[in-house]
Amino acid sequence: MAIKKELRGRDKAAILLVILGPEVASQVYKHLDEATIELLTLEIANLRQILPEVKHAVLKEAQEMLMAKEFMSQGGVDYARALLEGALGSDRAQEILRRITASLQVRPFDFMRHTDATQVLGFIQGEHPQTVALILSYLTPEQAAAIMGGLPSNMQWDVTRRIATMDRITPEVLREVERVLERKLSSVLGQDFTVAGGVDAVVDIINRVDRGTERNIMETLEEKDPDLAEEIKRRLFVFEDIIGLDDRSLQRVLREVDVKDLSLALKGATEELRQKFFKNMSKRAAEMLNEDMQFMGPVRVRDVEESQQKVVNVVRALEDAGEIVIARGGEEELVV
């Protein structure tokens, strides 16, 4: 039985929470923002008697939506459509998928995110670097890193540059690329532009490739586009990432860092990161550093960031010298 048209999405959500009961509803609330919680609470408060047929319709629709999302997570939109058509019929399957894809805005090349990186690599080897860059910018950073590492070395820097300089792509271009690849997207992006690529996307990828791939990309970029190389280098390893260093590596870093820079850098750090540093110092040194930070008073954010970057530069220099190894792309963290 279809739900009456006058029932809005918020009405259905409120009814569903009432049906599920207070314990389950409270768990759902933990995953919602305050505005949504207020809205649903108001709707629940305004509910009167819920007819049995309405309860049944709301539960049935919720079950169908959950089933569709589960199918999509397992094999993409095409897979979900095939299963839903078999279970619910073509018209109902189309209606459910249209609503889900509108709300989820399924990303382009969704089918590739459910394919092994090795297979994708073989699939795109002969494509133009711009096409490869477009595809990688839509994949997860982990999958894109695995593919980037398998590309020819002379292609890695080119693809990296193209991802970083990519801005907005029209749906028409995306559809044309998909036709060339003889695959179809199952979701319609509409006529809006969609953001793809950018320096952040490149950093996410490079942070996950092996050190050799990273070095090849960065060395070539430094020759071809030094400004872009410097921008990427600044973002590759940030101060907060030091929390992931093992103790021996951090102790090696501490021997090279200026105390004044460290005290200023830690002034803007989380308590967890501060304690990470303190436990790798002697008790006296940690006490003195803590006192320096307390007597320092208010400091400019820019000064803190500059000091944090100096510490990061030490980490990167030690990694380049082979004295520490920052875990990336499945490598183990080592100290030489």
N, C-alpha and C positions, 0 to 999 in steps of 0.2 A: 504493500500500500504506500503510495507516495505521500510525502509530508505536505500539508497544506501550504500554499504559496505565501500566506501571511506570516509564516514562521521564518524569522530571520536566522542568520548564522548564530548570533548571540543567544537567541531563544533556544535553539537546538543544543548549544553548548551547556546552557543552564539546566535544561531538562536532563541531559546526559549525566551531569554531575549529581543531580538529585537522585537519579536512578542508581548510580554507582555507590552512593552513600557517603557519609561524612569522612570516613577514614581514607577512602580512595581519593575523594575530592581534595582533601587536604594535601595529599601527595602530589596531585596535579598542580595545585596552587604554587608549590615550591618551584615550579618550572615556568611560572608566568610573571610578567612584569606587574608593577603596582597598578597601573592604569587598567590593565585587563582584569586583574583581580577585583578591582572596584566595580567595573562594569558587570562582570559575571555575578558578583555578590548582589548587586542591585537587581539584576534580572531574576535571580533565584528568590530574592525577597518578594518580588512582585508576582511570582508564580502562584496560581491558585490550584484548582484540581487539574491533574494531568490525565486526560482520557487514555484508556488502555491502548487504543489504536495509535494514538500519538506516541506513546512510549515505545510501542513495537516499531513504528516507522523510524523513530530517532535511533533506536538500537540497531536496526537493520542498516540504515545509512552509515552509521559509525563503523559497523562491521565491514561493510563494503569498502569504505575509505581506507580503513586499516589494512584490509586485504590487498588493496591496490598498491598502497605504499610499500608493503612488504614485498610484493612481486617486483616493484620497481627497484627496490634496494638489492634484490637478488640478481636481476638481469636487465635492468633498464626498462624504458617505456615500451619498446616493442614486445619484450617478453611479458610485461604486465598486461598489455593489450590482448595478446593471444590467450593468456590464461583467463582473463576477465570475460572475454567474449565466449569462451567455452563454458564459464560458470554462470554468467548473467545475461548473455546475449549481446549482440553488437551495439544496439542503441544505448543500453544501460552502461556498457563498458566505455563507450565514447563519452557519455555524459560525466562519468566519474573521473576519467582521465583528464578531460578538459578542465574540470574544477581543480584537480590536484596539480596539474602542470601550471595552471594560472597562479596558484598559491605558492608552489615550490619554485617556479621559474627554473625548470630543469636546464642545466647548463649545456651548451653545445658540446658535441663529441662525447655525450654521456655513454654511448656504447663502448668507447675506448677505455673508459674508467673501469669497465668490467672485463677487460682483456689483459692478458699477461703482457708486461712491458716488453719482453723479447719479441712477442708477436707484433706488437705495435711498431717496434723498431724496424722489423723486417718490412712492415707494411708501408712505412714512410721513407725508407732509405732513398728512394729515387725521386722524392718530391723536392720542390724548390725550397730553399731555406726559409722563405717567408711563410710558406705553407706549414712547414715544420714548426716554426716559431708560433704561429697561430694555434696549432694543435696543442703544443706544450703549455701555452699560457692558460689553457682551459683544464688541463689535467691536474691531479693532485701534485704538490711539490715532490713527494716521494717517487711517484711514477715518472714525472718529468725528469727527475734527477737520474733515474735508472736509464731512461732513454737517452738523455744528454751524454751520459758516460759512454754509450755505445756508438755515438755518431763519430764519423771521421774527425780527426783533430782539426783539420782545416775548415770544418763546417761548424764546430762547436762555438767558436768565438763569433761567427757570423750570425748564428741562430740566437746566441745570447744578446748580441747588439740589437737584433730585430725585435726580440721580446721587450727589451728595455725601452726601446723607442716607439713601441706600438702604443696607440692611444685608444681610439674608439673604432669599432668595426660595425658596419651596417649589417642587418640581417641578410641582405641580398648577397653580400660577400661570403658570409658564413654558409649560406645555402649553396652557393656556387662551388665552394671548396668541398662541401659534402658530396655534391654531384660528381665532382672530379674523382673523389675517393670512392664513388659508387656506394655511398651509404646515405641514409636519411636520418635527420633529426626527427624525433617524434613529438617534440614540443615546439610550439610556435612562439617565437620571441616577440612577435608584434613589430611595430614600426619604430620602437625606441632604439636608440643606440645602446650598445652594451660595452662596458669597460673590459678591456683585455690587456694582458701584459703589464708593462711598467717595470721600473727598477725593483720594486718590492717583489714582484714575481720572479725576477732573475735571482735576487738574493735568496729567496726561499729554495730555489732549485740548486744554486751553487753551494749553499750551506749543506746540501745533502749529497753532493757528488764526492767522489774520492779526491784526494789531494792532488793527484797527477792531472786529473781533468780540470780541476779548479786552476792549477798553475798554468796549464796550456791556455785556458780561456783568458785569464787575467793578463798574462804576458802579451798575448796577441792584441787584446783590447788596449793595453797601455801604448802599443805602437799605433793602432788604428784610431782609437778614440780615447785619449788620455783622460778627458773630463769625465766620461762615463765610467771608465775604470776606477777613477778615484771615488766617485759617488758610490759605486758598488762596494769598493773596498771598505769604505767607512761603515757600511751597513752589514757586512758579512758576519762580524762577530761583535756583539754589543756588550757593554759592561755587565749587564744582568746575566749574560751567558756564563760568566765566571763561576756561577753557582754550580755549574756542571763539571768543573775541573776537579780532578782527584787531588788529594791533599799534597802529595809530593810535587805535583805540577805547580800548585799554588805557592808552595814554599819556594820553588825556583823562581816564580814570578816576583815574589816579595823581595828577593835579594837584588832585583834590578830596578824596583820602583822607588822613586823619591818619596820620602815620608810625607812631605808637604802635599805632594800630589795625591797621595793615598788618603790622607785625612780629609782633604777637600772632596775627593771622589766619593768617599764613604758617607760624607755629610748628606748626600742625596740618595743613599742606598737603602734598601729594605733592611729590616732588623735581621732577617734570615741571612742575607748576604754579609752583613757586618759580622755576625757571629761566625760565619764561614772563614773570614779573614782572621778574626781574633783567635780562633782555636788553632790556627796554623802559625801563631806567633808565640813568643815566650810570654809568660804572665805579665812581666814588667813592661815589655814592649806594647802589649795590648792595652795595659792600663794607661801608659803614656799617650798612645794614639787616641784612646777614648777621651782623655783629658784635653788633648789638642782640639778635638772636635767640639767639646763642650765650651771651651773658652773662645772658640772661633766666632761665635755669634752668628747673626744672619749673613748669608752669602748669596751672591747672584747665581741664578740657575745656569747662566752661560759659563761662569767660572767652574761650577761643578761639572758640567758636561765636558768642558775642555780637559779637566783633570781626569775624568773617567776615560776620555779618549786616549790620553797619554798612557794610562794603565793598559787599555786595550792594545795600543801599539806595541807595548812590551810583550804582551801575550802573543801577538801575531809575529813579532820578530823572533821570539824564542821558538815558535812553531816552524818558521822558515829556516831557522838554524838547526832544526832537528832535535832540539833539546826537550821539547814537549810535543805531544800529539793531541790535537783536539779531535775528539771522536766525531765522525761524520760518515754518512752513507754506509752505516753498518760496521765501520771500523771499530776496534776496541781502543779505549783510551790508554795510552802508554807514556811512560817517562823513560827517556834514554839516558 
